[in-house]
Amino acid sequence: MPASPSTARAINDRLALRLLQSEGPLTAGQLKQFTGLSRPSVADLVERLQDAGLIAVVGETGERRRGPNARVYGIVADRAHLAALDVRTDSVTVVVADLLGEQLAEASVPIGGGTGTGPAVERAVALVERTARAGGASRLHTVGVGAPGLIDPVTGDLRDSARLPAWHRRLVAALTDRLPARVLVENETNLAARAERRDGAAHDRDTFVLLWLGAGTGAAVVLDGTLRRGASGGTGEIGFLPVPGTAGLPSATACDGGFHSLAGSAAVEDLAAEHGLKAEPEPGEPAAAAVVRRAVEGGHAPFLDALADRVAIGAASVAAVLDPGCVVLGGELGCAGGHALAERVAERVAAMSPLHTEVRASALGGAAVLRGALLTARDAAQEELFSM
C-alpha cells in the first residue's frame, strides 16, 4: 500500500534533515541529488522546514554563473539546547551543546563523601543551570545523564543500590522538577560504549564489548548493533563474575571475591604497592589510574604483566560466552593503560581462548561517558524535533 501524501512528506523531510546533519549545509540542488526527489518536491520540503524553524539559509555557493548564487541551507543549531552529565561518586561534570552537538560550555563540581543528599543534589542541579546560562541556553530541551549503577529496563530509572550515594538516585527527579527538559539516564559504561562505537575504538564494529575498569568494573555488550540490557538490566555486571585468584566468592549484595576484586581500583592500588609503585596523581586523577599511567610511562613491565593477567580473565570470560570479536578497555584504568595494557591483554586472551578476539584501548579516554550522554540527548532531541 503506497504511503499517503502526508506520510511521504514526513519521510522526505526527515531524510533531508538527516542529510543536512551528516553532510553539512547543502543547496537545494544537492538535496535533490542526494534524495532523488524532484525539484518541486525539494522546494516544498525546504519551505516546510524553514517554516518549522528547523533549517535556515546559512550562505551561498559563491559560484560564478548567470543569475543569483544558489542558497545553502543548514540546520538551525540553536533550535534546541542540550546538556550531558557525567555523574561520579564524588563529582559531576556538565557539558551544554546545541542541537548539532557543538559544545558551548563545560563545568565540573566536586561533591565530597560527607556532603548530605540534599546539598549534593542542589549543587549538581545548580551546576547544570549555571552551565546552561554560560552556554547561552535559556532553556534546555533534553538532558542526558551518565551514572554508575543499573538502569531498570522497564522504567528507565536508576535502580537502588547500596554501593551508590543516595544523591545519585534523587538527581534525575530533581533535574526533571527544576528544568523544563526531558531527562534521560543511562549507565556510564553503556554510554561509553555508545561513544566508542560512534566516534572511537569500536567505530568499525557492530558487535563488541566494552570492559569498564575503574572504581568499579562492568561491561557494555553490543551485539549486531544493539545494546543488550538483559531481563533486569544487569547485562555486563562482570564485577560479580566468580574468578580464580580471590579470597572467596561474590554474594548477591557484594562483588568482593568476583572480578572486581582483581581489577577494580582498590585491587590495582594493592597490586601496585606489591610492585613498589606509588601513585602520583594529577589534579582530578584517581590514584589507581595514576599508578597505571606511571607504569606505562616508566615501562614497568612486571606490574603491567600482572595487571594484564588479571584483566585477561574478565576479557577471556566475555569472549568465551559472547564471542564479540572485539573487547575495548575503557574506564579510568583502561584509558590509563592504553595500548600497552591492551596489547598484553590481547596476548593472554589469545592463549586462553580459541576465539579470535581483538583487544583495543579506548580512543576517547575520560571523555567517553560525556560524549555518550551528549549523543543520547542529541539523538532524542532530533528524533522529537525532526518528527515535526
N, C-alpha and C positions, 0 to 999 in steps of 0.2 A: 504494500500500500504506500503510495507516494506521500511524502511529508506535506503538511498543509503549508500555505504561503507564510504564515506567521512562524511556524517551526523552522522552515527553510531560512527565513531571515535571521532568526536567532542563531542557527548553526553557522551561517555565514559571518555574522557579527563576531561570534566568539572565535572563529577561525582567524579573522582579520586581527583581532586583539592579541591572540597568541603569536601571530606573525610579528606584530609590532613589538611585542615583548621580547621575542627571541632574536629577531633580525635587526631591531632598532628602527628608527624613523624611516618611513617608506613613502614614496609617491603613490598616487592613485594608479599610475601605470605599473608600478612594481607590485602593488596589491593585486592588480588584475593578472599579472604574470604568475604570481605565487598561488593564487586561489583558483585560477581558471574561470573566474566569473566574467560576465560581460561588462563592458564599460558602464552602461546604465546601472547595473546591479552594484558595482563598486561605488559609483557616485551616490546611490541611495544609502548604502551602508555607511559611507563616510559622513553623510549628513546626519544619519541617526546617531552615530557615535559622538559626533560633535554636539548635537542637541542634548545628549545624555551627560555631557561633561567628561567623557572618558578619553577623548583624543582632541588634539588641537594642532594648528599649523605651527611648526617649530622652525621653519626655514624654507628655502627654495633650493632647487638643484644647482643653480648657478651656471647652467649650460648656455652657451651662446647659440641661439637659434631664433627663428622668427617667432614673434609673439612673446607673451609673458613666460617666465620660467615656471616649471612645474612646482607646485606646493609640496612640501614634505610634511607628513603627519606623524605625530608621536603620541604615546600615551601620556595623559596628564598625571605626572608623578605625584603631585600633591593632592590628588583627588582623595587620597586616604593616607593616614599616617599609622605606622605600626610600631610595636615595641617587642623586644625579646629580652627575656630574663634568664640568667644562669644562676640558679639558687643553690648555694653550697651550705654546708652545716655552719659555717662561720662568716659568710659574706653573701652579698648579692651584687651582680653586675647587670647593667641595663644598657641596651642599645635601642635608639629610636631611628627609624628609617622611613622612607617614602614608599609609595605603592610598588615601585620597581626594586625595592631593596637597597637603595642607596643610603648609606649610613649618614645620619645628620648629627647625632650626639651620642656620647657614651659616658657612663659614670659607674663607680662602684662604691659600696659602703661596707665596712666590717660590722659583723654582728657577733659579739663575743658570747661564749657559752653561758655567762652569768646574766645575760640580758633576758628580762622577762618576756613572756609570749606577746603581750600587748605592745610593749615598746618595740620589740623586734619587728612585728607586723607593721607598725606605724612607720618605723624607719625605712622599711623596704618600700611601702606604698608611696611615702613622701619622695623617695629617690626616683621612682617612676614619674611622678608628677613633675619634679624639678627637671628631669632629663628631657621630658616631653616639651616643656617650655623652652629649654635651652636649644632644642632642635626646631623650634618654630611651630610646634604642633599644638594647636588649641584644643584638639580632640583626637583621641586615639581610636582607630577603627577596630583593630584586632591586636591582642597581646598573646605572644607565645611564651610559655613558661617551661623551663627545663629544670627538673629536680630529681634527686635520688629517690628511690622507692618504687613500689609497684603502682601501676595505674589500673584501676578497675576497668575491665574491657566492656562492661555494660554502661556504667555511668560516666566513665572518662575521668573520674576523680582520683586524687592521690590517696591511696589506701593507708589506714592507720598502721603505724609501725613503731615499736619501742625503740628502734635504732635511730629514728629521726627526731629532730627538735619539734616540739608541738607547734611552733610558729609556721613551720612548713605547711602543715595541713590547713591552717587558717588563712594563709596568704592569698590563695586563689579566691576565696569568698570575699575577703577584704578588697581585693582588686576589682572584683565584679560589682561590689557595692559602691565603691568610690569613683570608678571610671565608667563613663558611658561607652564601654567597649566589650567586645566578645573576648573572653579569656579562655585559652586552650592550654592545658597542662599535659606534659609528656615526660616520660623517664629520660634522664640525661643521656644514658647510653644509647637509647633508640634515636635520640636527636643527633648524637654524634655520628651514628651510622648513616642517618639520612644525609647529613652534610658530606660525609666522606664519599657517599655514592654519587651525590650531585656534583661535588667540586673537588674531591680529594682522592685518597688512595684507592678507593673502590669504584672510580668513575667508569671503569670498563667492565664491571661485574654486575650481573643480575642476581647472583647467589653468592653470599659471603657471610661471615660472622665477624662482628667487631668485639674483641675481647677487651673489656674495660679493666684497667689496672690502676687503682688509686687507693683512697682511704678505704673503699670497699671494692669488691670485684663483681663483675657482671658480664653479660654478653647480650648483644643485639643480634637477632637472627633474621636475615633477609633471604628468602627463598623465591626464586623466579620473580624477582622484583617486588615482592610483598613482604612487609614487616610482619613477622609472626609473633603473636602475643600469648597463645596458649589459652586453656579453658578459664584460668583465673588471673591471667595477666602476668604469670610468672615465668614465661619462657626466658631463658637466659640467666636464671638465678644460680649461676655457676659457683658462687661462693659457698653454697651448701653441698657441692659435689664431694662425696667422700673420696679421699685420696690417700695414698701411702705417704709416709714421712711426717705425719702429725701425731699428736699425743692421744687422740680419741676420735670420736665421731660427732658430726654436727647433730643438732636437735631441731625440733620444729620452731624453736624460738631463738636459736643462736647458731651461727655458722662456724663457731670455734671447732676445729677438727676437720673442717672442709677445705676446699681450695683457697678460701680466704686466708686460712692460717698459713698458707705457703706464700701467697703472692700479694696480700694486702699491704698497705703502707707500714703498719706496725711490724709485720713479719720481715719486710725488706729492711727496715731500720735495724732489727736484731741481726739479720744476716750481714749487714754492713759492719756492725760492731764486731762480729766474729772475724771479719777480714781486716780489722783495724782502720776502717774508713769512717770519717766523721763528716756530718752534714755541715755545709756552709751555705745555707740557702740565701738566695737573693730576695729582695723585698717581695712578699706575697707568694713565695715559692714554698711548697710543702717540703719538710725535711727529707722525706723519703725520695722525692723527685730530685732534690739537690744532690743526694748521695749517688743516685744512679747517673745523673748528669756528670758529676765529678769523676765517676768511674770510667765513663765513656771518654771524657776529655783526657784523662790520665792513662787510658789504655790499661785499666786494671782488669786483666783477663780472668784471674781466678774468681773474682766476685761476679763478673758478668756471666761466666760459665755456670756458676752456681745458681744465679738468678734464672738463667735460661733453662736449666734443668727443671726448675720449679714451674715456670710459665709453660713449658712444653707439655707438662702433664695435663694442664687445662686445655691447651690447644689441640693436643692429640685426642683427648676425650671428645671434644667437639667434632673433630674430623671423623672419628670412628662412628659417631651416631648420625651426623648430618651430611657428611661428605660435601662441605661447602666449596671446596677447591681453593678457598682463599680465607685467611684469617688476618684481620687488621688489628694491630696492637695500639690501643688508644688509652685514654685516661692519663693522669699525670705521669705515672711511671712508664707507660708505653711510649709516651711522647719523649720523655727524657732519655729513654734507652735508644730511640731512633733506629737507624739501620743496623747499628752494631748489635743491638739486642735481637732485632727481628731476624737477622741472618743466623745467629746462634740458635734461636728457637726453631727456625726452619730446618736446620741440620738435624736437630733432635727429633722433630716430628717425622721427618723422612725416615729416620732409623726406627721409629716406633710404629709407623703405620704404612700399610701398602697403598694407601690412597694418596694420590698426589695433592699436596696442599701448599700453596704459596703462603708465606707469612710476610706481611708488609707493615711498615711503620706508618703511623698516622701522617697524613700530609698536611693536616690543618692544625695539629697541636692543640693548645689550650683554647683555641677559638671555635672548636668543632661544635660544642653544645650551643653557644650563642648563635652560630651560623645555622644550625639545625632548627633552633627555635624561631629564628627570623624567617627561614624558608617555610616553616609551618604557618606562621602568621601571614606571610605574603600570599601563599597559595590559597589559604582560606578566604582572605580578603578579596583576591582576584576572582575566586570562584563565585562569591556573592555578587560582586560588582559587575563582573563580566556577564553574569546570567541576565542582568537587566530585568 
